[in-house]
Amino acid sequence: MFDLVSSAYAMGAPPSDGSSANPIASLLPFALMFVVLYLLILRPQMKKQKDQQRLIDELEKKDQIVTSGGIHGVIENIKDDIIVVKVADNVKIEISRAAVSRVKNKEEEKKK
């Protein structure tokens, strides 16, 4: 058993002659990983967030919306951060602007 341990040490890297590895070369994999992370995850997420904010800023009366909770309705009134949504006859609810996930009538215009 101890013979295997000593032979494993013997097969290790040869002793260095005092010169160390290039620090830039040792940081290169981390930099490359960060670039890949940025391109595949962070950048698309920021673009999606910017599109969602633009959608919320462009809300108008009579837009057909769907909230993040799945409520479908038509915008009746827009205050600062509150939207009054008509969901049925004589039924109006107030929701936050941030709760709007998509605008149905503008999506249909884009498809045409």
MIDOSE-1310 file (N, C-alpha, C; in nm, 2 decimals, decimal comma, always signed):
residues 112
mfdl	+0,08/-0,12/+0,00/+0,00/+0,00/+0,00/+0,09/+0,13/+0,00; +0,19/+0,13/+0,09/+0,27/+0,25/+0,10/+0,36/+0,26/-0,03; +0,38/+0,14/-0,09/+0,47/+0,14/-0,21/+0,39/+0,22/-0,32; +0,26/+0,21/-0,33/+0,18/+0,28/-0,43/+0,19/+0,43/-0,41
vssa	+0,19/+0,47/-0,29/+0,19/+0,61/-0,26/+0,33/+0,67/-0,30; +0,43/+0,60/-0,26/+0,56/+0,65/-0,30/+0,59/+0,65/-0,45; +0,53/+0,55/-0,52/+0,55/+0,55/-0,66/+0,46/+0,66/-0,73; +0,35/+0,70/-0,66/+0,26/+0,81/-0,71/+0,34/+0,94/-0,70
yamg	+0,41/+0,96/-0,59/+0,49/+1,08/-0,58/+0,61/+1,08/-0,68; +0,66/+0,97/-0,71/+0,77/+0,96/-0,80/+0,72/+0,99/-0,94; +0,60/+0,97/-0,97/+0,55/+1,00/-1,11/+0,50/+1,14/-1,12; +0,51/+1,22/-1,02/+0,46/+1,36/-1,02/+0,55/+1,44/-1,11
apps	+0,51/+1,57/-1,11/+0,58/+1,66/-1,20/+0,73/+1,68/-1,16; +0,81/+1,70/-1,25/+0,95/+1,72/-1,22/+0,97/+1,85/-1,14; +1,07/+1,86/-1,05/+1,09/+1,98/-0,97/+1,11/+2,10/-1,06; +1,06/+2,21/-1,03/+1,08/+2,33/-1,11/+1,22/+2,39/-1,09
dgss	+1,26/+2,46/-1,18/+1,40/+2,52/-1,18/+1,39/+2,66/-1,12; +1,28/+2,70/-1,06/+1,27/+2,83/-1,00/+1,19/+2,93/-1,08; +1,16/+2,89/-1,21/+1,08/+2,98/-1,29/+0,93/+2,94/-1,27; +0,85/+3,04/-1,26/+0,71/+3,02/-1,23/+0,63/+3,03/-1,36
anpi	+0,51/+2,99/-1,36/+0,42/+3,00/-1,48/+0,38/+3,14/-1,51; +0,35/+3,17/-1,63/+0,31/+3,31/-1,66/+0,17/+3,34/-1,60; +0,16/+3,44/-1,52/+0,03/+3,47/-1,45/-0,08/+3,50/-1,55; -0,05/+3,56/-1,66/-0,15/+3,59/-1,76/-0,21/+3,46/-1,82
asll	-0,12/+3,36/-1,84/-0,17/+3,23/-1,90/-0,25/+3,16/-1,79; -0,23/+3,18/-1,67/-0,31/+3,11/-1,57/-0,44/+3,18/-1,55; -0,46/+3,30/-1,58/-0,59/+3,37/-1,57/-0,67/+3,37/-1,70; -0,61/+3,32/-1,81/-0,67/+3,31/-1,94/-0,80/+3,22/-1,93
pfal	-0,80/+3,11/-1,87/-0,92/+3,03/-1,87/-1,04/+3,10/-1,80; -1,01/+3,17/-1,69/-1,11/+3,25/-1,62/-1,17/+3,36/-1,71; -1,08/+3,43/-1,78/-1,13/+3,54/-1,86/-1,21/+3,48/-1,98; -1,17/+3,37/-2,03/-1,25/+3,30/-2,14/-1,38/+3,26/-2,09
mfvv	-1,39/+3,21/-1,97/-1,51/+3,16/-1,91/-1,61/+3,28/-1,89; -1,55/+3,39/-1,85/-1,64/+3,51/-1,83/-1,69/+3,56/-1,96; -1,61/+3,56/-2,06/-1,66/+3,61/-2,20/-1,77/+3,52/-2,24; -1,76/+3,39/-2,23/-1,86/+3,29/-2,27/-1,99/+3,32/-2,19
lyll	-1,97/+3,33/-2,06/-2,09/+3,36/-1,97/-2,16/+3,49/-2,01; -2,08/+3,59/-2,05/-2,14/+3,72/-2,09/-2,22/+3,70/-2,22; -2,16/+3,64/-2,31/-2,22/+3,62/-2,45/-2,35/+3,53/-2,45; -2,34/+3,43/-2,37/-2,45/+3,33/-2,37/-2,56/+3,36/-2,27
ilrp	-2,53/+3,42/-2,16/-2,63/+3,44/-2,05/-2,66/+3,59/-2,03; -2,57/+3,67/-1,99/-2,59/+3,80/-1,95/-2,64/+3,90/-2,06; -2,58/+3,89/-2,17/-2,62/+3,98/-2,28/-2,77/+3,96/-2,33; -2,81/+3,83/-2,36/-2,95/+3,81/-2,39/-3,05/+3,85/-2,28
qmkk	-3,01/+3,83/-2,16/-3,10/+3,86/-2,05/-3,11/+4,01/-2,04; -3,01/+4,09/-2,06/-3,02/+4,23/-2,06/-3,11/+4,28/-2,17; -3,09/+4,22/-2,29/-3,17/+4,26/-2,40/-3,32/+4,23/-2,38; -3,35/+4,12/-2,32/-3,49/+4,08/-2,29/-3,55/+4,18/-2,19
qkdq	-3,47/+4,22/-2,09/-3,51/+4,31/-1,98/-3,54/+4,45/-2,04; -3,46/+4,49/-2,14/-3,47/+4,62/-2,20/-3,60/+4,62/-2,29; -3,63/+4,51/-2,36/-3,75/+4,50/-2,44/-3,87/+4,50/-2,35; -3,87/+4,43/-2,24/-3,98/+4,43/-2,15/-4,01/+4,57/-2,09
qrli	-3,90/+4,65/-2,06/-3,92/+4,78/-2,01/-3,98/+4,87/-2,11; -3,93/+4,86/-2,24/-3,99/+4,94/-2,35/-4,14/+4,91/-2,37; -4,18/+4,78/-2,36/-4,32/+4,74/-2,37/-4,40/+4,81/-2,26; -4,35/+4,81/-2,14/-4,42/+4,87/-2,03/-4,43/+5,02/-2,05
dele	-4,33/+5,08/-2,10/-4,33/+5,23/-2,12/-4,43/+5,27/-2,23; -4,45/+5,18/-2,33/-4,54/+5,22/-2,44/-4,68/+5,17/-2,43; -4,72/+5,14/-2,31/-4,86/+5,10/-2,28/-4,96/+5,22/-2,31; -5,07/+5,19/-2,37/-5,17/+5,29/-2,40/-5,31/+5,24/-2,36
kkdq	-5,40/+5,33/-2,36/-5,54/+5,29/-2,34/-5,59/+5,21/-2,45; -5,68/+5,12/-2,42/-5,74/+5,02/-2,52/-5,65/+4,91/-2,57; -5,53/+4,90/-2,51/-5,44/+4,79/-2,54/-5,49/+4,66/-2,47; -5,49/+4,55/-2,54/-5,53/+4,42/-2,48/-5,40/+4,36/-2,42
ivts	-5,40/+4,34/-2,29/-5,28/+4,29/-2,22/-5,31/+4,16/-2,16; -5,20/+4,09/-2,12/-5,20/+3,97/-2,04/-5,10/+4,00/-1,93; -5,14/+3,98/-1,80/-5,05/+4,00/-1,69/-4,97/+3,88/-1,66; -4,87/+3,90/-1,57/-4,79/+3,78/-1,54/-4,86/+3,68/-1,46
ggih	-4,98/+3,71/-1,40/-5,06/+3,62/-1,34/-5,16/+3,55/-1,43; -5,16/+3,59/-1,56/-5,25/+3,52/-1,66/-5,38/+3,59/-1,67; -5,40/+3,71/-1,62/-5,53/+3,78/-1,64/-5,53/+3,86/-1,77; -5,63/+3,83/-1,85/-5,65/+3,90/-1,98/-5,74/+4,02/-1,96
gvie	-5,71/+4,13/-2,02/-5,80/+4,25/-2,01/-5,76/+4,36/-2,10; -5,84/+4,47/-2,09/-5,82/+4,59/-2,18/-5,79/+4,70/-2,08; -5,69/+4,78/-2,12/-5,65/+4,90/-2,03/-5,76/+5,00/-2,05; -5,81/+5,05/-1,93/-5,91/+5,15/-1,93/-5,85/+5,29/-1,89
nikd	-5,75/+5,29/-1,80/-5,69/+5,41/-1,75/-5,55/+5,38/-1,71; -5,46/+5,48/-1,73/-5,32/+5,46/-1,69/-5,29/+5,58/-1,59; -5,24/+5,54/-1,47/-5,19/+5,64/-1,38/-5,04/+5,63/-1,38; -4,97/+5,68/-1,28/-4,83/+5,67/-1,28/-4,78/+5,53/-1,29
diiv	-4,80/+5,45/-1,19/-4,75/+5,31/-1,18/-4,86/+5,21/-1,18; -4,99/+5,26/-1,18/-5,11/+5,18/-1,17/-5,18/+5,18/-1,30; -5,23/+5,06/-1,34/-5,31/+5,05/-1,46/-5,45/+5,00/-1,42; -5,56/+5,06/-1,47/-5,69/+5,01/-1,45/-5,73/+4,92/-1,57
vkva	-5,75/+4,79/-1,54/-5,78/+4,70/-1,65/-5,92/+4,65/-1,64; -5,99/+4,65/-1,75/-6,13/+4,60/-1,76/-6,12/+4,45/-1,80; -6,16/+4,36/-1,71/-6,15/+4,22/-1,73/-6,28/+4,15/-1,78; -6,39/+4,22/-1,75/-6,53/+4,17/-1,79/-6,62/+4,29/-1,78
dnvk	-6,74/+4,27/-1,81/-6,84/+4,38/-1,80/-6,86/+4,42/-1,66; -6,84/+4,55/-1,64/-6,85/+4,61/-1,50/-6,75/+4,56/-1,40; -6,64/+4,50/-1,45/-6,53/+4,45/-1,36/-6,40/+4,52/-1,40; -6,35/+4,60/-1,31/-6,22/+4,67/-1,34/-6,13/+4,64/-1,22
ieis	-6,01/+4,62/-1,25/-5,91/+4,59/-1,14/-5,79/+4,69/-1,17; -5,72/+4,72/-1,06/-5,60/+4,80/-1,06/-5,48/+4,70/-1,05; -5,39/+4,72/-1,14/-5,26/+4,64/-1,13/-5,14/+4,73/-1,15; -5,03/+4,68/-1,11/-4,90/+4,75/-1,13/-4,86/+4,74/-1,28
raav	-4,79/+4,84/-1,33/-4,74/+4,83/-1,47/-4,64/+4,71/-1,48; -4,57/+4,68/-1,38/-4,47/+4,58/-1,39/-4,53/+4,44/-1,40; -4,66/+4,43/-1,37/-4,73/+4,30/-1,39/-4,77/+4,27/-1,53; -4,76/+4,36/-1,62/-4,79/+4,33/-1,76/-4,68/+4,25/-1,83
srvk	-4,72/+4,13/-1,88/-4,62/+4,05/-1,94/-4,62/+4,06/-2,09; -4,73/+4,09/-2,15/-4,74/+4,11/-2,30/-4,86/+4,19/-2,34; -4,85/+4,25/-2,46/-4,96/+4,32/-2,52/-5,01/+4,24/-2,64; -5,13/+4,19/-2,64/-5,18/+4,11/-2,74/-5,20/+4,18/-2,87
nkee	-5,26/+4,29/-2,87/-5,29/+4,36/-3,00/-5,17/+4,40/-3,07; -5,06/+4,44/-3,01/-4,94/+4,48/-3,07/-4,86/+4,36/-3,12; -4,88/+4,24/-3,06/-4,81/+4,12/-3,11/-4,88/+4,08/-3,24; -5,01/+4,09/-3,25/-5,08/+4,06/-3,37/-5,04/+4,15/-3,49
ekkk	-5,02/+4,28/-3,46/-4,97/+4,37/-3,56/-4,84/+4,33/-3,62; -4,75/+4,29/-3,53/-4,61/+4,24/-3,57/-4,62/+4,12/-3,66; -4,71/+4,03/-3,63/-4,72/+3,91/-3,71/-4,77/+3,94/-3,85; -4,85/+4,04/-3,87/-4,91/+4,07/-4,00/-4,81/+4,14/-4,09
